[in-house]
Amino acid sequence: MSVQDIMGVGIMVLGTVFFLAGTVGILRFPDAFSRLHAVTKADNLGLALIALGTSILAADGFTAAKLFLIWILIAVSGAIGGHLIARHALRDKS
């Protein structure tokens, strides 16, 4: 294994740790807003790290650019989805 392979896999493992932390946050936090905060922050960073690790292992820059675009689209859709869920949870609370 080269140094590039070790770095890519290490960053992907770190991203997986953030995904697991977000999952634990969903299961352990008491209310919808805390759960939503945990899952949106941890999963966004986890996906960014996994995309970065995968792009390090990628053979060319075009694949890395596609991974970056996928990460941007998922981050935007996650923010929109989180906002909608929080708005409905706030509406149901009052």
DSSP file (Angstrom, degrees, kcal/mol; ACC not computed):
  #  RESIDUE AA STRUCTURE BP1 BP2  ACC     N-H-->O    O-->H-N    N-H-->O    O-->H-N    TCO  KAPPA ALPHA  PHI   PSI    X-CA   Y-CA   Z-CA
    1    1 A M              0   0    0      0, 0.0     2,-0.1     0, 0.0     0, 0.0   0.000 360.0 360.0 360.0 140.0    0.0    0.0    0.0
    2    2 A S     >  -     0   0    0      1,-0.1     4,-2.1     4,-0.0     5,-0.2  -0.398 360.0-105.4 -89.5 171.8    1.2    3.5   -0.8
    3    3 A V  H  > S+     0   0    0      1,-0.2     4,-2.6     2,-0.2     5,-0.2   0.863 121.9  56.7 -64.3 -35.7    1.0    6.5    1.4
    4    4 A Q  H  > S+     0   0    0      2,-0.2     4,-2.4     1,-0.2    -1,-0.2   0.900 107.1  48.2 -63.2 -41.5   -1.9    7.8   -0.8
    5    5 A D  H  > S+     0   0    0      2,-0.2     4,-2.5     1,-0.2     5,-0.2   0.913 111.7  49.0 -64.9 -42.8   -3.9    4.6   -0.2
    6    6 A I  H  X S+     0   0    0     -4,-2.1     4,-2.4     2,-0.2    -2,-0.2   0.910 112.6  48.1 -64.9 -42.1   -3.3    4.8    3.6
    7    7 A M  H  X S+     0   0    0     -4,-2.6     4,-2.5     2,-0.2     5,-0.2   0.928 112.7  48.7 -63.3 -44.9   -4.4    8.5    3.6
    8    8 A G  H  X S+     0   0    0     -4,-2.4     4,-1.9     1,-0.2    -2,-0.2   0.927 114.8  43.5 -61.8 -46.2   -7.5    7.8    1.6
    9    9 A V  H  X S+     0   0    0     -4,-2.5     4,-2.4     2,-0.2    -1,-0.2   0.893 113.0  53.0 -67.6 -39.4   -8.6    4.9    3.7
   10   10 A G  H  X S+     0   0    0     -4,-2.4     4,-2.1    -5,-0.2    -2,-0.2   0.910 110.0  47.3 -62.5 -42.6   -7.8    6.7    6.9
   11   11 A I  H  X S+     0   0    0     -4,-2.5     4,-2.0     2,-0.2    -1,-0.2   0.880 111.6  51.3 -66.6 -37.1   -9.9    9.7    5.9
   12   12 A M  H  X S+     0   0    0     -4,-1.9     4,-1.9    -5,-0.2    -2,-0.2   0.884 108.9  50.7 -67.2 -37.7  -12.8    7.4    4.9
   13   13 A V  H  X S+     0   0    0     -4,-2.4     4,-1.8     2,-0.2    -2,-0.2   0.902 109.0  51.7 -65.4 -40.1  -12.6    5.6    8.2
   14   14 A L  H  X S+     0   0    0     -4,-2.1     4,-1.6     1,-0.2    -2,-0.2   0.889 108.2  52.0 -62.7 -39.0  -12.7    9.0   10.0
   15   15 A G  H  X S+     0   0    0     -4,-2.0     4,-1.9     1,-0.2    -1,-0.2   0.878 106.8  53.2 -62.4 -38.3  -15.8    9.9    7.9
   16   16 A T  H  X S+     0   0    0     -4,-1.9     4,-2.4     1,-0.2    -1,-0.2   0.867 104.4  55.9 -65.0 -36.0  -17.4    6.6    9.0
   17   17 A V  H  X S+     0   0    0     -4,-1.8     4,-2.2     1,-0.2    -1,-0.2   0.898 106.8  50.0 -62.6 -39.9  -16.8    7.5   12.6
   18   18 A F  H  X S+     0   0    0     -4,-1.6     4,-2.1     2,-0.2    -2,-0.2   0.881 108.4  52.4 -67.8 -36.6  -18.7   10.8   12.1
   19   19 A F  H  X S+     0   0    0     -4,-1.9     4,-2.0     2,-0.2    -2,-0.2   0.924 110.4  48.2 -61.5 -43.5  -21.6    8.9   10.5
   20   20 A L  H  X S+     0   0    0     -4,-2.4     4,-2.4     1,-0.2    -2,-0.2   0.881 109.0  53.4 -65.1 -37.2  -21.7    6.6   13.6
   21   21 A A  H  X S+     0   0    0     -4,-2.2     4,-2.0     1,-0.2    -1,-0.2   0.893 108.5  50.0 -64.4 -38.7  -21.6    9.6   15.9
   22   22 A G  H  X S+     0   0    0     -4,-2.1     4,-1.9     2,-0.2    -1,-0.2   0.882 109.9  51.1 -65.0 -37.8  -24.6   11.1   14.0
   23   23 A T  H  X S+     0   0    0     -4,-2.0     4,-1.9     2,-0.2    -2,-0.2   0.908 109.4  49.4 -66.0 -41.8  -26.5    7.8   14.4
   24   24 A V  H  X S+     0   0    0     -4,-2.4     4,-2.1     1,-0.2     5,-0.2   0.885 108.8  54.5 -63.8 -37.5  -25.7    7.7   18.1
   25   25 A G  H  X S+     0   0    0     -4,-2.0     4,-2.1     1,-0.2    -2,-0.2   0.887 106.6  51.0 -62.6 -39.5  -27.0   11.3   18.3
   26   26 A I  H  < S+     0   0    0     -4,-1.9    -1,-0.2     1,-0.2    -2,-0.2   0.908 115.7  41.9 -63.2 -40.8  -30.3   10.3   16.7
   27   27 A L  H  < S+     0   0    0     -4,-1.9    -2,-0.2     1,-0.1    -1,-0.2   0.788 123.0  35.3 -78.2 -27.6  -30.8    7.5   19.1
   28   28 A R  H  < S+     0   0    0     -4,-2.1    -3,-0.2    -5,-0.1    -2,-0.2   0.764  88.5  94.9-103.9 -27.5  -29.7    9.3   22.3
   29   29 A F     <  -     0   0    0     -4,-2.1     6,-0.1    -5,-0.2    -4,-0.0  -0.361  67.5-134.5 -74.0 150.5  -30.8   12.9   22.1
   30   30 A P  S    S+     0   0    0      0, 0.0     2,-0.2     0, 0.0    -1,-0.1   0.840  74.3  33.7 -78.9 -35.4  -34.1   13.8   23.8
   31   31 A D  S  > S-     0   0    0      1,-0.1     4,-2.1     0, 0.0     5,-0.2  -0.712  80.8-106.3-123.7 171.9  -35.9   16.0   21.3
   32   32 A A  H  > S+     0   0    0     -2,-0.2     4,-2.5     1,-0.2     5,-0.2   0.846 115.0  53.9 -64.9 -36.0  -36.3   16.4   17.5
   33   33 A F  H  > S+     0   0    0      2,-0.2     4,-2.2     1,-0.2    -1,-0.2   0.903 109.9  46.3 -69.3 -40.6  -34.2   19.6   17.3
   34   34 A S  H  > S+     0   0    0      2,-0.2     4,-2.3     1,-0.2    -2,-0.2   0.914 114.5  48.4 -65.8 -42.4  -31.2   18.0   19.1
   35   35 A R  H  X S+     0   0    0     -4,-2.1     4,-2.5     1,-0.2     5,-0.2   0.914 111.3  50.1 -62.4 -43.2  -31.5   14.9   16.9
   36   36 A L  H  X S+     0   0    0     -4,-2.5     4,-2.3     1,-0.2     5,-0.3   0.894 110.0  50.2 -64.3 -40.6  -31.7   17.0   13.8
   37   37 A H  H  X S+     0   0    0     -4,-2.2     4,-2.1     2,-0.2     5,-0.4   0.928 111.7  48.7 -62.6 -45.0  -28.7   19.0   14.7
   38   38 A A  H  X S+     0   0    0     -4,-2.3     4,-2.0     1,-0.2     5,-0.4   0.927 114.3  44.1 -62.6 -45.2  -26.7   15.9   15.4
   39   39 A V  H  X S+     0   0    0     -4,-2.5     4,-1.7     1,-0.2     5,-0.3   0.884 114.3  47.7 -73.0 -36.9  -27.6   14.1   12.2
   40   40 A T  H  X S+     0   0    0     -4,-2.3     4,-1.3    -5,-0.2    -1,-0.2   0.918 118.1  39.5 -72.2 -40.8  -27.2   17.1    9.8
   41   41 A K  H  X S+     0   0    0     -4,-2.1     4,-2.0    -5,-0.3     5,-0.2   0.955 120.4  42.1 -72.9 -49.6  -23.8   18.2   11.2
   42   42 A A  H  X S+     0   0    0     -4,-2.0     4,-2.6    -5,-0.4    -3,-0.2   0.901 116.5  47.3 -68.0 -40.8  -22.2   14.8   11.7
   43   43 A D  H  X S+     0   0    0     -4,-1.7     4,-2.6    -5,-0.4    -1,-0.2   0.862 110.3  52.6 -71.1 -33.9  -23.5   13.3    8.4
   44   44 A N  H  X S+     0   0    0     -4,-1.3     4,-2.1    -5,-0.3    -1,-0.2   0.935 114.4  42.0 -65.7 -45.2  -22.4   16.3    6.3
   45   45 A L  H  X S+     0   0    0     -4,-2.0     4,-2.4     2,-0.2    -2,-0.2   0.895 114.2  52.6 -68.5 -38.8  -18.9   16.1    7.7
   46   46 A G  H  X S+     0   0    0     -4,-2.6     4,-2.3    -5,-0.2    -2,-0.2   0.921 110.8  46.5 -61.7 -44.1  -18.8   12.3    7.4
   47   47 A L  H  X S+     0   0    0     -4,-2.6     4,-2.7     2,-0.2     5,-0.2   0.894 110.7  53.3 -65.7 -39.0  -19.9   12.5    3.8
   48   48 A A  H  X S+     0   0    0     -4,-2.1     4,-2.4     1,-0.2    -2,-0.2   0.916 111.1  46.2 -61.5 -42.6  -17.3   15.2    3.1
   49   49 A L  H  X S+     0   0    0     -4,-2.4     4,-2.8     2,-0.2    -2,-0.2   0.897 113.0  48.7 -68.6 -39.5  -14.5   13.0    4.6
   50   50 A I  H  X S+     0   0    0     -4,-2.3     4,-2.4     2,-0.2    -2,-0.2   0.909 112.9  48.0 -67.0 -40.2  -15.6    9.9    2.7
   51   51 A A  H  X S+     0   0    0     -4,-2.7     4,-2.3     2,-0.2    -2,-0.2   0.900 112.8  49.3 -65.6 -39.3  -15.8   11.9   -0.6
   52   52 A L  H  X S+     0   0    0     -4,-2.4     4,-1.8    -5,-0.2    -2,-0.2   0.929 112.3  47.3 -64.6 -45.4  -12.4   13.4    0.1
   53   53 A G  H  X S+     0   0    0     -4,-2.8     4,-1.5     1,-0.2    -2,-0.2   0.891 113.5  48.2 -63.0 -39.1  -10.9    9.9    0.9
   54   54 A T  H  X S+     0   0    0     -4,-2.4     4,-0.8     1,-0.2    -1,-0.2   0.880 109.6  52.3 -68.9 -37.3  -12.5    8.4   -2.2
   55   55 A S  H  < S+     0   0    0     -4,-2.3    -1,-0.2     1,-0.2    -2,-0.2   0.820 105.6  55.3 -69.9 -28.8  -11.2   11.3   -4.4
   56   56 A I  H  < S+     0   0    0     -4,-1.8    -1,-0.2     1,-0.2    -2,-0.2   0.887 112.1  43.8 -65.5 -38.2   -7.7   10.7   -3.1
   57   57 A L  H  < S+     0   0    0     -4,-1.5    -2,-0.2    -5,-0.2    -1,-0.2   0.598  93.4 110.4 -81.2 -10.9   -8.0    7.1   -4.2
   58   58 A A     <  -     0   0    0     -4,-0.8    -3,-0.1     1,-0.1     3,-0.0  -0.247  69.3-134.2 -67.6 153.2   -9.6    8.1   -7.5
   59   59 A A  S    S+     0   0    0      1,-0.0     2,-0.3     2,-0.0    -1,-0.1   0.793  80.3  18.2 -79.3 -28.4   -7.6    7.7  -10.7
   60   60 A D  S  > S-     0   0    0      1,-0.1     4,-1.2    -5,-0.0     3,-0.2  -0.874  75.2-109.0-141.3 171.0   -8.3   11.1  -12.2
   61   61 A G  H  > S+     0   0    0     -2,-0.3     4,-2.4     1,-0.2     5,-0.2   0.759 110.2  65.2 -72.8 -26.2   -9.5   14.6  -11.5
   62   62 A F  H  > S+     0   0    0      2,-0.2     4,-2.1     1,-0.2    -1,-0.2   0.906 102.6  47.7 -65.0 -40.7  -12.8   14.1  -13.2
   63   63 A T  H  > S+     0   0    0      2,-0.2     4,-2.2     1,-0.2    -1,-0.2   0.904 111.4  51.0 -65.4 -41.0  -13.9   11.5  -10.7
   64   64 A A  H  X S+     0   0    0     -4,-1.2     4,-2.1     1,-0.2    -2,-0.2   0.891 109.2  51.3 -63.6 -38.6  -12.9   13.7   -7.9
   65   65 A A  H  X S+     0   0    0     -4,-2.4     4,-2.2     2,-0.2    -2,-0.2   0.894 109.0  50.5 -65.8 -39.4  -14.9   16.6   -9.4
   66   66 A K  H  X S+     0   0    0     -4,-2.1     4,-2.4     2,-0.2    -2,-0.2   0.904 109.7  50.6 -64.4 -40.4  -18.0   14.3   -9.6
   67   67 A L  H  X S+     0   0    0     -4,-2.2     4,-2.3     2,-0.2    -2,-0.2   0.890 109.8  50.7 -63.8 -38.9  -17.5   13.3   -6.0
   68   68 A F  H  X S+     0   0    0     -4,-2.1     4,-2.4     2,-0.2    -2,-0.2   0.911 110.4  49.3 -63.7 -42.3  -17.3   17.0   -5.0
   69   69 A L  H  X S+     0   0    0     -4,-2.2     4,-2.4     2,-0.2    -2,-0.2   0.899 110.1  50.9 -64.3 -40.8  -20.5   17.8   -6.9
   70   70 A I  H  X S+     0   0    0     -4,-2.4     4,-2.4     2,-0.2     5,-0.2   0.916 110.3  50.1 -61.8 -43.1  -22.3   14.9   -5.3
   71   71 A W  H  X S+     0   0    0     -4,-2.3     4,-2.4     1,-0.2    -2,-0.2   0.917 110.6  49.2 -63.5 -42.5  -21.2   16.1   -1.9
   72   72 A I  H  X S+     0   0    0     -4,-2.4     4,-2.4     2,-0.2     5,-0.2   0.931 112.0  48.4 -61.7 -46.1  -22.4   19.7   -2.6
   73   73 A L  H  X S+     0   0    0     -4,-2.4     4,-2.4     1,-0.2    -1,-0.2   0.900 113.8  46.0 -63.4 -40.9  -25.8   18.4   -3.8
   74   74 A I  H  X S+     0   0    0     -4,-2.4     4,-2.4     2,-0.2    -1,-0.2   0.872 111.4  52.5 -71.0 -35.8  -26.3   16.2   -0.8
   75   75 A A  H  X S+     0   0    0     -4,-2.4     4,-2.0    -5,-0.2    -2,-0.2   0.915 112.1  45.7 -64.9 -41.8  -25.2   19.0    1.6
   76   76 A V  H  X S+     0   0    0     -4,-2.4     4,-2.3     2,-0.2    -2,-0.2   0.930 114.7  46.6 -66.6 -44.9  -27.7   21.4    0.1
   77   77 A S  H  X S+     0   0    0     -4,-2.4     4,-2.6     1,-0.2    -2,-0.2   0.857 111.4  52.8 -67.9 -32.8  -30.5   18.8    0.1
   78   78 A G  H  X S+     0   0    0     -4,-2.4     4,-2.6     2,-0.2    -1,-0.2   0.892 109.4  48.6 -66.7 -39.5  -29.7   17.9    3.7
   79   79 A A  H  X S+     0   0    0     -4,-2.0     4,-2.1     2,-0.2    -2,-0.2   0.913 113.6  46.5 -66.2 -42.1  -29.9   21.5    4.8
   80   80 A I  H  X S+     0   0    0     -4,-2.3     4,-2.3     2,-0.2    -2,-0.2   0.931 114.3  47.5 -65.8 -44.7  -33.2   22.0    3.0
   81   81 A G  H  X S+     0   0    0     -4,-2.6     4,-2.4     1,-0.2    -2,-0.2   0.906 111.5  50.6 -63.2 -41.6  -34.6   18.8    4.5
   82   82 A G  H  X S+     0   0    0     -4,-2.6     4,-2.4     1,-0.2    -1,-0.2   0.890 109.9  50.7 -62.5 -39.6  -33.4   19.7    8.0
   83   83 A H  H  X S+     0   0    0     -4,-2.1     4,-2.3     2,-0.2    -2,-0.2   0.918 111.2  47.8 -64.5 -43.2  -35.0   23.1    7.7
   84   84 A L  H  X S+     0   0    0     -4,-2.3     4,-2.2     2,-0.2    -2,-0.2   0.907 112.4  48.5 -65.4 -41.6  -38.3   21.6    6.6
   85   85 A I  H  X S+     0   0    0     -4,-2.4     4,-2.4     1,-0.2    -1,-0.2   0.922 112.6  48.6 -64.5 -43.2  -38.3   19.0    9.4
   86   86 A A  H  X S+     0   0    0     -4,-2.4     4,-2.4     1,-0.2    -2,-0.2   0.893 110.2  51.8 -64.5 -39.1  -37.4   21.6   12.0
   87   87 A R  H  X S+     0   0    0     -4,-2.3     4,-2.0     1,-0.2    -1,-0.2   0.917 112.6  44.6 -65.0 -42.1  -40.2   23.9   10.8
   88   88 A H  H  X S+     0   0    0     -4,-2.2     4,-2.3     2,-0.2    -1,-0.2   0.868 112.6  51.8 -70.4 -34.9  -42.8   21.2   11.0
   89   89 A A  H  X S+     0   0    0     -4,-2.4     4,-1.3     2,-0.2    -2,-0.2   0.889 111.3  48.0 -67.2 -37.6  -41.5   20.1   14.4
   90   90 A L  H  X S+     0   0    0     -4,-2.4     4,-1.2     2,-0.2    -2,-0.2   0.882 111.4  50.1 -67.8 -38.5  -41.8   23.6   15.7
   91   91 A R  H  < S+     0   0    0     -4,-2.0     3,-0.2     1,-0.2    -2,-0.2   0.894 112.1  47.1 -66.9 -40.1  -45.3   24.0   14.2
   92   92 A D  H  < S+     0   0    0     -4,-2.3    -1,-0.2     1,-0.2    -2,-0.2   0.756 106.2  60.7 -73.4 -23.3  -46.4   20.7   15.9
   93   93 A K  H  <        0   0    0     -4,-1.3    -1,-0.2     1,-0.2    -2,-0.2   0.845 360.0 360.0 -72.6 -33.7  -44.9   21.8   19.2
   94   94 A S     <        0   0    0     -4,-1.2    -1,-0.2    -3,-0.2    -2,-0.2   0.478 360.0 360.0 -89.6 360.0  -47.0   24.9   19.6
